[in-house]
Amino acid sequence: MDPLIITATANICLLFPDVPYPLTVEEITTEATLCEQAGACIFHIHAEKRWSEVINAVRQQTELVIQCGMSSLPITDRMAVWTEHSDMISMILSHHDEAFNGQDVHVLHPREELEEYMRLCNQYHVKPELEVWHSGSIWNMHYLINKGLLPAPYFTTLFFGWPGGSWSPPTLEEYLHRRRLMPRGSVINVSIMGPEQKNILTAAILNGDHIRVGTEDYPYIQETIAATHELVAEAADLAHQFRRAIATPEEARSILGIGNT
């Protein structure tokens, strides 16, 4: 079983507006350092209009794999993610239909756009993080594989409990169902929004999959608001209870094929 890849999602919190999170480049970089010390090896960032500044600041201070989120944005607003050679970029394989405290997000992502994403990822050697919100996402994944645009290994994040029309139930049944559908060569990661999080995190750890935690996903330890590095530390402790080793950034790069050009 590979060591556990922990992704930290630290600088946004859409569903819980009263939860604090880092905003400035300095605050984001400080939190990234703390997350790395706690056991994270991937740092997921939201940095619209300042991708270059944040990518380079985190890269200078840590060894973390940098993963740039905000997959709802158009490609033109994310070009700096490729040109600054971020390690990874998030890419949804279906559509955005989310509902956060009255703020609805509706964005279509046609297959032509997914093809363009992959051309850019292949051109700039940036690894896509493939967002799998439901089984239809997996159909699009096969589409890209069959087109010869998506090389293995495939780093996929399965989302559960995120509100809106892209919602899927945060249950073990749904996790195991979707897991069975994933193409051979998939490296599976899970993201859960809500108090059911720990059940699926535990299942992922035991099944050899990987996990994502942070204020973007679910910012609580029991009923107490926690910073992302505290959530990472709790996840690492959970993995240790089951004797699952924690991946270093170097090990994560090896597992995901990052840097193999």
ChimeraX commands (.cxc) that place a marker at each C-alpha (Angstrom):
marker #1 position 0.00,0.00,0.00 radius 0.5
marker #1 position 1.37,3.41,-0.96 radius 0.5
marker #1 position 1.92,5.99,1.78 radius 0.5
marker #1 position -1.03,8.30,2.35 radius 0.5
marker #1 position -1.15,11.52,0.33 radius 0.5
marker #1 position -2.80,14.28,2.37 radius 0.5
marker #1 position -4.02,17.34,0.46 radius 0.5
marker #1 position -4.57,20.54,2.47 radius 0.5
marker #1 position -7.24,23.04,1.34 radius 0.5
marker #1 position -6.49,26.13,3.39 radius 0.5
marker #1 position -7.44,29.45,1.87 radius 0.5
marker #1 position -11.19,29.43,1.31 radius 0.5
marker #1 position -14.33,28.37,3.21 radius 0.5
marker #1 position -17.50,28.70,1.15 radius 0.5
marker #1 position -20.06,26.84,3.25 radius 0.5
marker #1 position -19.06,28.21,6.66 radius 0.5
marker #1 position -18.64,32.00,6.20 radius 0.5
marker #1 position -17.67,32.71,9.81 radius 0.5
marker #1 position -14.61,30.45,9.66 radius 0.5
marker #1 position -11.32,32.39,9.33 radius 0.5
marker #1 position -8.75,31.38,6.74 radius 0.5
marker #1 position -5.54,32.89,5.31 radius 0.5
marker #1 position -6.00,35.64,2.74 radius 0.5
marker #1 position -2.69,37.39,2.09 radius 0.5
marker #1 position 0.25,35.77,0.34 radius 0.5
marker #1 position 2.20,35.79,3.61 radius 0.5
marker #1 position -0.69,34.19,5.52 radius 0.5
marker #1 position -1.16,31.53,2.84 radius 0.5
marker #1 position 2.55,30.72,2.83 radius 0.5
marker #1 position 2.67,30.50,6.63 radius 0.5
marker #1 position -0.28,28.11,6.64 radius 0.5
marker #1 position 1.35,26.05,3.88 radius 0.5
marker #1 position 4.46,25.66,6.02 radius 0.5
marker #1 position 2.38,24.56,9.02 radius 0.5
marker #1 position 0.44,22.09,6.86 radius 0.5
marker #1 position 3.68,20.58,5.57 radius 0.5
marker #1 position 4.95,20.19,9.13 radius 0.5
marker #1 position 1.66,18.51,10.11 radius 0.5
marker #1 position 1.86,15.91,7.34 radius 0.5
marker #1 position 0.40,17.40,4.15 radius 0.5
marker #1 position 2.25,16.86,0.90 radius 0.5
marker #1 position -0.15,18.65,-1.50 radius 0.5
marker #1 position -1.28,22.24,-0.92 radius 0.5
marker #1 position -4.46,23.27,-2.75 radius 0.5
marker #1 position -4.70,27.01,-3.37 radius 0.5
marker #1 position -7.25,29.54,-4.59 radius 0.5
marker #1 position -5.42,32.58,-5.96 radius 0.5
marker #1 position -7.43,34.22,-8.73 radius 0.5
marker #1 position -5.49,37.09,-10.37 radius 0.5
marker #1 position -2.40,36.36,-8.23 radius 0.5
marker #1 position -1.46,32.84,-9.24 radius 0.5
marker #1 position 2.16,33.71,-9.95 radius 0.5
marker #1 position 2.72,35.44,-6.62 radius 0.5
marker #1 position 1.20,32.69,-4.50 radius 0.5
marker #1 position 2.72,29.78,-6.45 radius 0.5
marker #1 position 6.22,31.21,-6.18 radius 0.5
marker #1 position 5.87,32.18,-2.51 radius 0.5
marker #1 position 4.73,28.69,-1.48 radius 0.5
marker #1 position 7.40,27.09,-3.67 radius 0.5
marker #1 position 10.16,29.17,-2.06 radius 0.5
marker #1 position 9.12,28.28,1.50 radius 0.5
marker #1 position 8.08,24.62,1.20 radius 0.5
marker #1 position 8.62,21.37,-0.69 radius 0.5
marker #1 position 4.86,20.90,-1.08 radius 0.5
marker #1 position 3.21,19.79,-4.31 radius 0.5
marker #1 position 1.31,22.90,-5.42 radius 0.5
marker #1 position -2.21,22.26,-6.68 radius 0.5
marker #1 position -4.16,25.22,-8.08 radius 0.5
marker #1 position -7.92,25.07,-7.65 radius 0.5
marker #1 position -10.85,27.21,-8.82 radius 0.5
marker #1 position -11.87,24.82,-11.59 radius 0.5
marker #1 position -15.03,26.87,-12.19 radius 0.5
marker #1 position -12.98,29.67,-13.78 radius 0.5
marker #1 position -12.49,29.91,-17.55 radius 0.5
marker #1 position -9.17,28.75,-18.97 radius 0.5
marker #1 position -8.15,32.32,-19.79 radius 0.5
marker #1 position -8.28,33.24,-16.09 radius 0.5
marker #1 position -6.00,30.32,-15.16 radius 0.5
marker #1 position -3.26,30.56,-17.79 radius 0.5
marker #1 position -0.69,31.64,-15.18 radius 0.5
marker #1 position -1.14,28.27,-13.47 radius 0.5
marker #1 position 0.38,26.64,-16.55 radius 0.5
marker #1 position 2.93,29.30,-17.43 radius 0.5
marker #1 position 4.24,29.39,-13.84 radius 0.5
marker #1 position 4.47,25.59,-13.97 radius 0.5
marker #1 position 2.34,24.76,-10.96 radius 0.5
marker #1 position 2.68,21.07,-10.13 radius 0.5
marker #1 position -1.06,20.45,-10.51 radius 0.5
marker #1 position -4.28,22.10,-11.65 radius 0.5
marker #1 position -7.81,21.12,-10.64 radius 0.5
marker #1 position -10.10,20.18,-13.52 radius 0.5
marker #1 position -13.75,19.23,-13.09 radius 0.5
marker #1 position -14.94,16.39,-15.33 radius 0.5
marker #1 position -18.59,17.43,-15.39 radius 0.5
marker #1 position -20.37,20.71,-14.60 radius 0.5
marker #1 position -20.45,23.03,-11.60 radius 0.5
marker #1 position -23.78,23.15,-9.80 radius 0.5
marker #1 position -23.06,24.21,-6.23 radius 0.5
marker #1 position -25.02,26.09,-3.57 radius 0.5
marker #1 position -23.14,27.87,-0.79 radius 0.5
marker #1 position -25.28,29.97,1.57 radius 0.5
marker #1 position -27.39,31.40,-1.21 radius 0.5
marker #1 position -24.45,31.75,-3.59 radius 0.5
marker #1 position -25.12,29.47,-6.56 radius 0.5
marker #1 position -22.35,28.39,-8.91 radius 0.5
marker #1 position -23.48,27.17,-12.36 radius 0.5
marker #1 position -20.77,26.57,-14.97 radius 0.5
marker #1 position -20.86,24.17,-17.91 radius 0.5
marker #1 position -17.63,22.50,-19.00 radius 0.5
marker #1 position -18.09,20.97,-22.47 radius 0.5
marker #1 position -15.80,18.20,-23.66 radius 0.5
marker #1 position -14.04,20.62,-26.00 radius 0.5
marker #1 position -12.93,22.55,-22.91 radius 0.5
marker #1 position -11.74,19.37,-21.20 radius 0.5
marker #1 position -9.68,18.54,-24.29 radius 0.5
marker #1 position -8.10,22.00,-24.22 radius 0.5
marker #1 position -7.28,21.56,-20.52 radius 0.5
marker #1 position -5.42,18.37,-21.31 radius 0.5
marker #1 position -3.53,19.91,-24.23 radius 0.5
marker #1 position -2.30,22.68,-21.93 radius 0.5
marker #1 position -1.43,20.22,-19.16 radius 0.5
marker #1 position 0.58,18.11,-21.59 radius 0.5
marker #1 position 2.27,21.15,-23.13 radius 0.5
marker #1 position 3.35,22.67,-19.80 radius 0.5
marker #1 position 3.82,19.37,-17.90 radius 0.5
marker #1 position 1.22,20.25,-15.26 radius 0.5
marker #1 position -0.58,17.28,-13.67 radius 0.5
marker #1 position -4.40,17.51,-13.72 radius 0.5
marker #1 position -6.32,16.78,-10.54 radius 0.5
marker #1 position -9.50,15.24,-11.95 radius 0.5
marker #1 position -12.61,16.20,-9.99 radius 0.5
marker #1 position -15.12,13.33,-9.97 radius 0.5
marker #1 position -18.46,14.52,-8.59 radius 0.5
marker #1 position -20.59,11.61,-9.80 radius 0.5
marker #1 position -20.40,8.63,-12.14 radius 0.5
marker #1 position -20.96,10.81,-15.23 radius 0.5
marker #1 position -17.57,12.39,-14.54 radius 0.5
marker #1 position -16.02,8.95,-15.05 radius 0.5
marker #1 position -17.53,8.72,-18.55 radius 0.5
marker #1 position -15.73,11.95,-19.46 radius 0.5
marker #1 position -12.54,10.57,-17.95 radius 0.5
marker #1 position -12.73,7.55,-20.26 radius 0.5
marker #1 position -13.43,9.94,-23.15 radius 0.5
marker #1 position -10.14,11.78,-22.53 radius 0.5
marker #1 position -8.23,8.52,-22.07 radius 0.5
marker #1 position -9.61,7.14,-25.34 radius 0.5
marker #1 position -8.63,10.38,-27.11 radius 0.5
marker #1 position -5.04,9.80,-25.99 radius 0.5
marker #1 position -5.03,13.07,-24.05 radius 0.5
marker #1 position -4.94,11.80,-20.47 radius 0.5
marker #1 position -1.84,9.81,-19.44 radius 0.5
marker #1 position -1.75,7.55,-16.38 radius 0.5
marker #1 position -1.53,7.69,-13.44 radius 0.5
marker #1 position -4.81,9.57,-13.06 radius 0.5
marker #1 position -5.07,11.58,-9.83 radius 0.5
marker #1 position -8.80,11.73,-9.11 radius 0.5
marker #1 position -10.66,13.44,-6.27 radius 0.5
marker #1 position -14.08,11.97,-5.47 radius 0.5
marker #1 position -16.40,14.60,-3.94 radius 0.5
marker #1 position -19.15,13.77,-1.43 radius 0.5
marker #1 position -21.72,15.92,0.36 radius 0.5
marker #1 position -21.03,19.19,-1.44 radius 0.5
marker #1 position -24.39,21.04,-1.69 radius 0.5
marker #1 position -26.07,21.74,-5.02 radius 0.5
marker #1 position -27.07,19.81,-8.11 radius 0.5
marker #1 position -23.66,18.08,-8.24 radius 0.5
marker #1 position -24.24,16.65,-4.74 radius 0.5
marker #1 position -23.68,12.99,-4.01 radius 0.5
marker #1 position -24.40,11.27,-0.68 radius 0.5
marker #1 position -21.51,11.20,1.83 radius 0.5
marker #1 position -21.90,7.50,2.50 radius 0.5
marker #1 position -19.63,4.47,2.42 radius 0.5
marker #1 position -21.94,2.91,-0.16 radius 0.5
marker #1 position -21.44,5.83,-2.55 radius 0.5
marker #1 position -17.68,5.85,-1.96 radius 0.5
marker #1 position -17.34,2.12,-2.69 radius 0.5
marker #1 position -19.69,2.32,-5.69 radius 0.5
marker #1 position -17.77,5.12,-7.38 radius 0.5
marker #1 position -14.43,3.61,-6.44 radius 0.5
marker #1 position -15.37,0.41,-8.30 radius 0.5
marker #1 position -16.04,2.42,-11.48 radius 0.5
marker #1 position -12.66,4.16,-11.62 radius 0.5
marker #1 position -10.38,3.27,-14.54 radius 0.5
marker #1 position -7.30,1.15,-13.91 radius 0.5
marker #1 position -4.39,3.46,-13.18 radius 0.5
marker #1 position -6.44,5.83,-11.00 radius 0.5
marker #1 position -4.96,7.22,-7.80 radius 0.5
marker #1 position -8.07,7.95,-5.73 radius 0.5
marker #1 position -8.44,10.88,-3.35 radius 0.5
marker #1 position -11.58,11.85,-1.37 radius 0.5
marker #1 position -13.14,15.18,-0.36 radius 0.5
marker #1 position -16.10,15.26,2.02 radius 0.5
marker #1 position -18.09,18.30,3.12 radius 0.5
marker #1 position -19.97,17.66,6.34 radius 0.5
marker #1 position -19.84,15.75,9.63 radius 0.5
marker #1 position -19.81,12.38,7.81 radius 0.5
marker #1 position -16.27,13.20,6.71 radius 0.5
marker #1 position -14.41,10.95,9.15 radius 0.5
marker #1 position -16.22,7.78,8.04 radius 0.5
marker #1 position -15.12,8.16,4.44 radius 0.5
marker #1 position -11.62,9.36,5.37 radius 0.5
marker #1 position -11.22,6.20,7.44 radius 0.5
marker #1 position -12.46,4.01,4.58 radius 0.5
marker #1 position -10.07,5.70,2.14 radius 0.5
marker #1 position -7.12,5.21,4.48 radius 0.5
marker #1 position -7.94,1.52,4.92 radius 0.5
marker #1 position -8.50,0.95,1.18 radius 0.5
marker #1 position -5.17,2.45,0.14 radius 0.5
marker #1 position -6.71,5.66,-1.21 radius 0.5
marker #1 position -5.80,9.23,-0.28 radius 0.5
marker #1 position -7.50,12.12,1.54 radius 0.5
marker #1 position -8.11,15.85,1.40 radius 0.5
marker #1 position -8.88,18.04,4.43 radius 0.5
marker #1 position -9.03,21.74,5.23 radius 0.5
marker #1 position -11.27,24.73,5.75 radius 0.5
marker #1 position -12.61,24.45,2.19 radius 0.5
marker #1 position -13.97,20.98,2.94 radius 0.5
marker #1 position -15.01,20.74,6.60 radius 0.5
marker #1 position -13.39,23.08,9.15 radius 0.5
marker #1 position -14.29,21.29,12.38 radius 0.5
marker #1 position -12.70,18.88,14.81 radius 0.5
marker #1 position -15.75,17.55,16.64 radius 0.5
marker #1 position -17.64,20.86,17.09 radius 0.5
marker #1 position -14.61,23.16,17.31 radius 0.5
marker #1 position -13.43,25.30,14.39 radius 0.5
marker #1 position -9.88,24.33,13.43 radius 0.5
marker #1 position -7.19,25.73,11.16 radius 0.5
marker #1 position -6.22,23.62,8.18 radius 0.5
marker #1 position -2.90,22.52,9.67 radius 0.5
marker #1 position -4.81,21.24,12.72 radius 0.5
marker #1 position -7.14,19.30,10.43 radius 0.5
marker #1 position -4.10,17.83,8.65 radius 0.5
marker #1 position -2.58,16.80,11.98 radius 0.5
marker #1 position -5.83,15.09,12.99 radius 0.5
marker #1 position -5.94,13.23,9.66 radius 0.5
marker #1 position -2.32,12.15,10.04 radius 0.5
marker #1 position -3.07,10.87,13.55 radius 0.5
marker #1 position -5.99,8.87,12.15 radius 0.5
marker #1 position -3.70,7.30,9.55 radius 0.5
marker #1 position -1.13,6.42,12.21 radius 0.5
marker #1 position -3.84,4.62,14.19 radius 0.5
marker #1 position -4.26,2.31,11.20 radius 0.5
marker #1 position -0.50,2.01,10.63 radius 0.5
marker #1 position -0.65,3.84,7.29 radius 0.5
marker #1 position 2.53,5.74,6.51 radius 0.5
marker #1 position 2.26,9.41,5.50 radius 0.5
marker #1 position 3.68,10.42,2.12 radius 0.5
marker #1 position 6.31,13.10,1.83 radius 0.5
marker #1 position 6.07,15.60,-1.05 radius 0.5
marker #1 position 8.84,13.67,-2.82 radius 0.5
marker #1 position 6.92,10.40,-2.45 radius 0.5
marker #1 position 3.71,12.06,-3.67 radius 0.5
marker #1 position 5.50,13.27,-6.80 radius 0.5
marker #1 position 6.73,9.75,-7.45 radius 0.5
marker #1 position 3.28,8.18,-6.94 radius 0.5
marker #1 position 1.61,10.74,-9.21 radius 0.5
marker #1 position 4.30,10.88,-11.87 radius 0.5
marker #1 position 4.94,14.58,-11.33 radius 0.5
marker #1 position 8.25,15.67,-12.81 radius 0.5
marker #1 position 8.47,12.67,-15.14 radius 0.5
marker #1 position 8.79,14.51,-18.44 radius 0.5
marker link #1:1,2 radius 0.2
marker link #1:2,3 radius 0.2
marker link #1:3,4 radius 0.2
marker link #1:4,5 radius 0.2
marker link #1:5,6 radius 0.2
marker link #1:6,7 radius 0.2
marker link #1:7,8 radius 0.2
marker link #1:8,9 radius 0.2
marker link #1:9,10 radius 0.2
marker link #1:10,11 radius 0.2
marker link #1:11,12 radius 0.2
marker link #1:12,13 radius 0.2
marker link #1:13,14 radius 0.2
marker link #1:14,15 radius 0.2
marker link #1:15,16 radius 0.2
marker link #1:16,17 radius 0.2
marker link #1:17,18 radius 0.2
marker link #1:18,19 radius 0.2
marker link #1:19,20 radius 0.2
marker link #1:20,21 radius 0.2
marker link #1:21,22 radius 0.2
marker link #1:22,23 radius 0.2
marker link #1:23,24 radius 0.2
marker link #1:24,25 radius 0.2
marker link #1:25,26 radius 0.2
marker link #1:26,27 radius 0.2
marker link #1:27,28 radius 0.2
marker link #1:28,29 radius 0.2
marker link #1:29,30 radius 0.2
marker link #1:30,31 radius 0.2
marker link #1:31,32 radius 0.2
marker link #1:32,33 radius 0.2
marker link #1:33,34 radius 0.2
marker link #1:34,35 radius 0.2
marker link #1:35,36 radius 0.2
marker link #1:36,37 radius 0.2
marker link #1:37,38 radius 0.2
marker link #1:38,39 radius 0.2
marker link #1:39,40 radius 0.2
marker link #1:40,41 radius 0.2
marker link #1:41,42 radius 0.2
marker link #1:42,43 radius 0.2
marker link #1:43,44 radius 0.2
marker link #1:44,45 radius 0.2
marker link #1:45,46 radius 0.2
marker link #1:46,47 radius 0.2
marker link #1:47,48 radius 0.2
marker link #1:48,49 radius 0.2
marker link #1:49,50 radius 0.2
marker link #1:50,51 radius 0.2
marker link #1:51,52 radius 0.2
marker link #1:52,53 radius 0.2
marker link #1:53,54 radius 0.2
marker link #1:54,55 radius 0.2
marker link #1:55,56 radius 0.2
marker link #1:56,57 radius 0.2
marker link #1:57,58 radius 0.2
marker link #1:58,59 radius 0.2
marker link #1:59,60 radius 0.2
marker link #1:60,61 radius 0.2
marker link #1:61,62 radius 0.2
marker link #1:62,63 radius 0.2
marker link #1:63,64 radius 0.2
marker link #1:64,65 radius 0.2
marker link #1:65,66 radius 0.2
marker link #1:66,67 radius 0.2
marker link #1:67,68 radius 0.2
marker link #1:68,69 radius 0.2
marker link #1:69,70 radius 0.2
marker link #1:70,71 radius 0.2
marker link #1:71,72 radius 0.2
marker link #1:72,73 radius 0.2
marker link #1:73,74 radius 0.2
marker link #1:74,75 radius 0.2
marker link #1:75,76 radius 0.2
marker link #1:76,77 radius 0.2
marker link #1:77,78 radius 0.2
marker link #1:78,79 radius 0.2
marker link #1:79,80 radius 0.2
marker link #1:80,81 radius 0.2
marker link #1:81,82 radius 0.2
marker link #1:82,83 radius 0.2
marker link #1:83,84 radius 0.2
marker link #1:84,85 radius 0.2
marker link #1:85,86 radius 0.2
marker link #1:86,87 radius 0.2
marker link #1:87,88 radius 0.2
marker link #1:88,89 radius 0.2
marker link #1:89,90 radius 0.2
marker link #1:90,91 radius 0.2
marker link #1:91,92 radius 0.2
marker link #1:92,93 radius 0.2
marker link #1:93,94 radius 0.2
marker link #1:94,95 radius 0.2
marker link #1:95,96 radius 0.2
marker link #1:96,97 radius 0.2
marker link #1:97,98 radius 0.2
marker link #1:98,99 radius 0.2
marker link #1:99,100 radius 0.2
marker link #1:100,101 radius 0.2
marker link #1:101,102 radius 0.2
marker link #1:102,103 radius 0.2
marker link #1:103,104 radius 0.2
marker link #1:104,105 radius 0.2
marker link #1:105,106 radius 0.2
marker link #1:106,107 radius 0.2
marker link #1:107,108 radius 0.2
marker link #1:108,109 radius 0.2
marker link #1:109,110 radius 0.2
marker link #1:110,111 radius 0.2
marker link #1:111,112 radius 0.2
marker link #1:112,113 radius 0.2
marker link #1:113,114 radius 0.2
marker link #1:114,115 radius 0.2
marker link #1:115,116 radius 0.2
marker link #1:116,117 radius 0.2
marker link #1:117,118 radius 0.2
marker link #1:118,119 radius 0.2
marker link #1:119,120 radius 0.2
marker link #1:120,121 radius 0.2
marker link #1:121,122 radius 0.2
marker link #1:122,123 radius 0.2
marker link #1:123,124 radius 0.2
marker link #1:124,125 radius 0.2
marker link #1:125,126 radius 0.2
marker link #1:126,127 radius 0.2
marker link #1:127,128 radius 0.2
marker link #1:128,129 radius 0.2
marker link #1:129,130 radius 0.2
marker link #1:130,131 radius 0.2
marker link #1:131,132 radius 0.2
marker link #1:132,133 radius 0.2
marker link #1:133,134 radius 0.2
marker link #1:134,135 radius 0.2
marker link #1:135,136 radius 0.2
marker link #1:136,137 radius 0.2
marker link #1:137,138 radius 0.2
marker link #1:138,139 radius 0.2
marker link #1:139,140 radius 0.2
marker link #1:140,141 radius 0.2
marker link #1:141,142 radius 0.2
marker link #1:142,143 radius 0.2
marker link #1:143,144 radius 0.2
marker link #1:144,145 radius 0.2
marker link #1:145,146 radius 0.2
marker link #1:146,147 radius 0.2
marker link #1:147,148 radius 0.2
marker link #1:148,149 radius 0.2
marker link #1:149,150 radius 0.2
marker link #1:150,151 radius 0.2
marker link #1:151,152 radius 0.2
marker link #1:152,153 radius 0.2
marker link #1:153,154 radius 0.2
marker link #1:154,155 radius 0.2
marker link #1:155,156 radius 0.2
marker link #1:156,157 radius 0.2
marker link #1:157,158 radius 0.2
marker link #1:158,159 radius 0.2
marker link #1:159,160 radius 0.2
marker link #1:160,161 radius 0.2
marker link #1:161,162 radius 0.2
marker link #1:162,163 radius 0.2
marker link #1:163,164 radius 0.2
marker link #1:164,165 radius 0.2
marker link #1:165,166 radius 0.2
marker link #1:166,167 radius 0.2
marker link #1:167,168 radius 0.2
marker link #1:168,169 radius 0.2
marker link #1:169,170 radius 0.2
marker link #1:170,171 radius 0.2
marker link #1:171,172 radius 0.2
marker link #1:172,173 radius 0.2
marker link #1:173,174 radius 0.2
marker link #1:174,175 radius 0.2
marker link #1:175,176 radius 0.2
marker link #1:176,177 radius 0.2
marker link #1:177,178 radius 0.2
marker link #1:178,179 radius 0.2
marker link #1:179,180 radius 0.2
marker link #1:180,181 radius 0.2
marker link #1:181,182 radius 0.2
marker link #1:182,183 radius 0.2
marker link #1:183,184 radius 0.2
marker link #1:184,185 radius 0.2
marker link #1:185,186 radius 0.2
marker link #1:186,187 radius 0.2
marker link #1:187,188 radius 0.2
marker link #1:188,189 radius 0.2
marker link #1:189,190 radius 0.2
marker link #1:190,191 radius 0.2
marker link #1:191,192 radius 0.2
marker link #1:192,193 radius 0.2
marker link #1:193,194 radius 0.2
marker link #1:194,195 radius 0.2
marker link #1:195,196 radius 0.2
marker link #1:196,197 radius 0.2
marker link #1:197,198 radius 0.2
marker link #1:198,199 radius 0.2
marker link #1:199,200 radius 0.2
marker link #1:200,201 radius 0.2
marker link #1:201,202 radius 0.2
marker link #1:202,203 radius 0.2
marker link #1:203,204 radius 0.2
marker link #1:204,205 radius 0.2
marker link #1:205,206 radius 0.2
marker link #1:206,207 radius 0.2
marker link #1:207,208 radius 0.2
marker link #1:208,209 radius 0.2
marker link #1:209,210 radius 0.2
marker link #1:210,211 radius 0.2
marker link #1:211,212 radius 0.2
marker link #1:212,213 radius 0.2
marker link #1:213,214 radius 0.2
marker link #1:214,215 radius 0.2
marker link #1:215,216 radius 0.2
marker link #1:216,217 radius 0.2
marker link #1:217,218 radius 0.2
marker link #1:218,219 radius 0.2
marker link #1:219,220 radius 0.2
marker link #1:220,221 radius 0.2
marker link #1:221,222 radius 0.2
marker link #1:222,223 radius 0.2
marker link #1:223,224 radius 0.2
marker link #1:224,225 radius 0.2
marker link #1:225,226 radius 0.2
marker link #1:226,227 radius 0.2
marker link #1:227,228 radius 0.2
marker link #1:228,229 radius 0.2
marker link #1:229,230 radius 0.2
marker link #1:230,231 radius 0.2
marker link #1:231,232 radius 0.2
marker link #1:232,233 radius 0.2
marker link #1:233,234 radius 0.2
marker link #1:234,235 radius 0.2
marker link #1:235,236 radius 0.2
marker link #1:236,237 radius 0.2
marker link #1:237,238 radius 0.2
marker link #1:238,239 radius 0.2
marker link #1:239,240 radius 0.2
marker link #1:240,241 radius 0.2
marker link #1:241,242 radius 0.2
marker link #1:242,243 radius 0.2
marker link #1:243,244 radius 0.2
marker link #1:244,245 radius 0.2
marker link #1:245,246 radius 0.2
marker link #1:246,247 radius 0.2
marker link #1:247,248 radius 0.2
marker link #1:248,249 radius 0.2
marker link #1:249,250 radius 0.2
marker link #1:250,251 radius 0.2
marker link #1:251,252 radius 0.2
marker link #1:252,253 radius 0.2
marker link #1:253,254 radius 0.2
marker link #1:254,255 radius 0.2
marker link #1:255,256 radius 0.2
marker link #1:256,257 radius 0.2
marker link #1:257,258 radius 0.2
marker link #1:258,259 radius 0.2
marker link #1:259,260 radius 0.2
marker link #1:260,261 radius 0.2
view
